[in-house]
Amino acid sequence: VSFIFILGLWSIVGLSGVISEAIFPAPWSVWSATVEMWRNGTLQKDLGVSLGRAGIGFAIGATLGVAMGLLTGRVALVRTLLNPFLNLLRPIPAIALVPVAIVWFGIGEGSKYFVVSYTVFLTVWFNTHHGMEYVPETYLRAARSLGASRLREFVTVVLPAAAPHIFAGIRLGVALAFLSLVAAELSGASSGLGFRLQEARQYIRTDRMFSLLIILGILGAVADLIVHRIGKALVHWEQGT
């Protein structure tokens, strides 16, 4: 109902002619631009490139984020040494790192992976750390009173209690992977959805710009739904995940 309402409102604005098509294209113009990009093959190519960059960057960032969160959440020395530094990095936006990434890794794929994985890493780390640090003390006392070893306590008590927070971070990391991907592709790229957005801006093709933005939104929503379903299946004891 929401999508039908917005599409109807958008169509009315397009038919009224109140706003120029060059600034705010109508739905049928956006659809025509999408079909045009699909037929000439640029859309398929850019989709494949962007999904590959987002997937690899997300995998690297999420893996490192979970590992670091487990350490800072349960090891006091690691937490003391790294937490202040990592919290200092969190407010730095991904787009601000693009120039540094290009200097370090060049204009190839390495700089894109770095920007995406950096953004995902900090988000997943923070949520994992929060979940590990705030495991209810009563759970730990109960496990210890039953004679559980440190390893068993970690595997059967700490991880399950922190899992909802970990998956919440991973779910947020998926959305941020696409956000940071566009930032990485706006500079120093010759393919990808972000590059195509920049190209459309240069030629004032707002119909293509709207098309690419909608595609990015759909990709993010589908990825979020997949992670949400996986989280509910794996963390079945926490229905709020």
C-alpha positions in Angstrom: 0.0 0.0 0.0 2.8 2.4 0.9 4.6 1.8 -2.5 1.4 2.2 -4.4 0.6 5.4 -2.6 4.1 6.9 -3.3 4.0 5.7 -6.9 0.6 7.3 -7.4 1.7 10.6 -5.8 4.9 10.6 -7.9 2.8 10.0 -11.1 0.5 12.9 -10.3 3.5 15.2 -9.8 4.9 14.0 -13.1 1.6 14.5 -15.0 1.0 17.9 -13.5 4.2 19.4 -15.0 4.8 21.5 -11.9 8.4 20.3 -11.7 10.6 20.0 -14.8 11.4 16.5 -16.0 15.1 17.5 -16.0 14.9 18.0 -12.3 12.3 15.5 -11.1 11.6 12.8 -13.7 8.3 10.9 -13.8 8.1 7.2 -13.0 7.8 6.2 -16.7 10.9 8.2 -17.6 12.8 6.4 -14.8 11.6 3.1 -16.1 12.6 3.9 -19.7 16.1 4.9 -18.4 16.3 1.5 -16.6 15.3 -0.4 -19.7 17.8 1.6 -21.8 20.7 0.8 -19.4 19.7 -2.9 -19.3 19.5 -3.2 -23.1 23.0 -1.7 -23.7 24.4 -4.0 -21.0 25.8 -1.3 -18.6 23.3 -2.1 -15.8 24.2 -5.8 -15.6 27.9 -5.0 -15.7 27.6 -2.3 -13.0 25.4 -4.5 -10.8 27.9 -7.4 -10.9 30.8 -5.1 -10.1 29.1 -3.3 -7.3 27.7 -6.5 -5.7 31.2 -8.1 -5.8 32.8 -5.1 -4.1 30.1 -4.8 -1.5 30.2 -8.6 -0.8 33.9 -8.8 -0.5 34.2 -5.6 1.6 31.3 -6.8 3.8 32.8 -10.2 4.4 36.2 -8.7 5.4 34.7 -6.1 7.6 32.2 -8.3 9.3 34.7 -11.1 10.0 37.2 -8.7 11.5 34.5 -6.8 13.4 33.1 -9.9 15.1 36.6 -11.1 16.0 37.7 -7.8 17.4 34.4 -7.4 19.3 34.9 -10.8 20.9 38.3 -9.7 22.1 37.5 -6.2 23.3 34.3 -7.5 25.0 36.0 -10.2 27.1 39.7 -9.4 27.3 40.4 -6.4 29.6 43.9 -5.7 28.2 42.7 -5.6 24.6 39.7 -3.4 25.6 42.0 -1.0 27.4 44.5 -0.8 24.5 42.1 -0.5 21.5 38.6 0.7 22.6 39.5 4.5 22.8 41.2 4.3 19.4 38.3 2.4 17.7 35.8 4.8 19.2 37.8 7.7 17.8 37.5 6.1 14.3 33.7 5.6 14.5 32.6 9.2 13.7 34.9 9.4 10.6 32.6 8.9 7.5 33.5 6.5 4.8 33.6 9.2 2.1 36.4 11.1 4.1 38.6 8.0 3.7 38.3 7.7 -0.1 41.3 10.0 -0.8 43.4 8.1 1.8 42.3 4.8 0.3 43.3 5.9 -3.2 46.7 7.0 -2.0 47.3 3.7 -0.1 45.7 1.2 -2.6 45.5 3.1 -5.8 42.3 3.4 -7.9 41.9 -0.3 -8.3 39.7 -2.7 -6.3 41.7 -2.5 -3.1 40.6 1.0 -2.3 36.9 0.1 -2.7 37.3 -3.0 -0.5 39.1 -0.9 2.2 36.4 1.7 2.4 33.5 -0.8 2.6 35.3 -3.1 5.0 36.3 -0.2 7.2 32.7 1.0 7.6 31.3 -2.5 8.2 34.1 -3.4 10.6 33.4 -0.5 13.0 29.7 -1.1 13.1 29.9 -4.9 13.6 32.7 -4.4 16.2 30.7 -2.0 18.2 27.6 -4.2 18.4 29.6 -7.3 19.1 31.6 -5.6 21.8 28.4 -4.3 23.4 26.8 -7.7 23.3 29.8 -9.4 24.8 30.4 -6.8 27.5 26.8 -6.8 28.8 26.1 -10.5 29.2 24.0 -10.7 32.4 26.2 -11.6 35.3 23.5 -14.0 36.6 24.1 -16.2 33.5 27.8 -16.4 34.2 27.4 -17.1 37.9 24.9 -19.9 37.1 27.4 -21.5 34.6 30.2 -21.3 37.1 28.2 -22.7 39.9 27.5 -25.7 37.7 31.2 -26.2 37.1 31.4 -25.0 33.5 35.0 -24.3 32.2 35.9 -21.0 30.8 35.7 -22.3 27.3 32.3 -23.9 27.8 31.0 -20.8 29.5 32.1 -18.8 26.5 30.6 -21.1 23.9 27.3 -22.0 25.7 26.6 -18.8 27.7 28.4 -15.8 26.4 28.1 -16.3 22.7 24.3 -17.2 22.7 23.6 -14.2 25.0 25.6 -11.8 22.7 24.4 -13.3 19.4 21.3 -11.0 19.0 23.7 -8.0 19.3 26.1 -9.5 16.8 23.4 -10.2 14.2 22.0 -6.7 14.7 25.5 -5.3 13.9 25.8 -7.5 10.9 22.4 -6.4 9.7 23.3 -2.8 10.0 26.6 -3.5 8.4 24.9 -4.8 5.3 23.1 -1.4 4.8 26.3 0.5 5.5 28.2 -1.7 2.9 26.1 -0.3 0.1 26.3 3.2 1.5 30.1 3.2 1.7 30.3 1.4 -1.7 28.7 4.4 -3.4 31.1 6.7 -1.6 34.0 4.6 -2.8 32.8 4.4 -6.4 32.1 8.1 -6.8 35.9 8.7 -7.0 38.5 6.6 -8.8 36.2 4.1 -10.4 35.3 3.3 -14.1 32.4 0.9 -13.3 29.8 0.2 -10.7 26.5 1.9 -9.6 28.3 4.7 -7.9 30.4 5.5 -10.9 27.2 5.4 -13.1 25.5 7.8 -10.7 28.4 10.2 -11.1 28.3 9.9 -14.9 24.6 10.5 -14.9 25.1 13.7 -12.9 27.7 15.0 -15.4 25.2 14.6 -18.2 22.2 15.7 -16.1 20.4 12.4 -16.6 18.2 12.6 -13.5 16.1 9.7 -14.9 19.2 7.4 -14.7 20.1 8.8 -11.3 16.6 8.0 -9.9 16.8 4.5 -11.5 20.2 3.8 -9.9 19.1 5.1 -6.5 16.0 2.9 -6.6 18.1 -0.1 -7.6 20.5 0.5 -4.7 17.5 0.8 -2.3 16.1 -2.6 -3.6 19.5 -4.3 -3.3 20.0 -3.0 0.3 16.4 -4.1 1.3 16.8 -7.6 -0.2 20.2 -8.0 1.5 18.8 -6.8 4.8 15.8 -9.2 4.5 18.2 -12.1 3.9 20.3 -11.3 6.9 17.2 -10.8 9.1 15.8 -14.2 8.1 19.2 -15.9 8.7 19.4 -14.2 12.1 15.9 -15.3 13.1 16.8 -18.9 12.1 20.1 -19.0 13.9 19.2 -17.0 17.0 15.8 -18.6 17.4 15.7 -18.0 21.2 15.6 -14.2 20.6 12.6 -13.3 18.5 13.5 -9.6 18.4 16.6 -10.2 16.3 
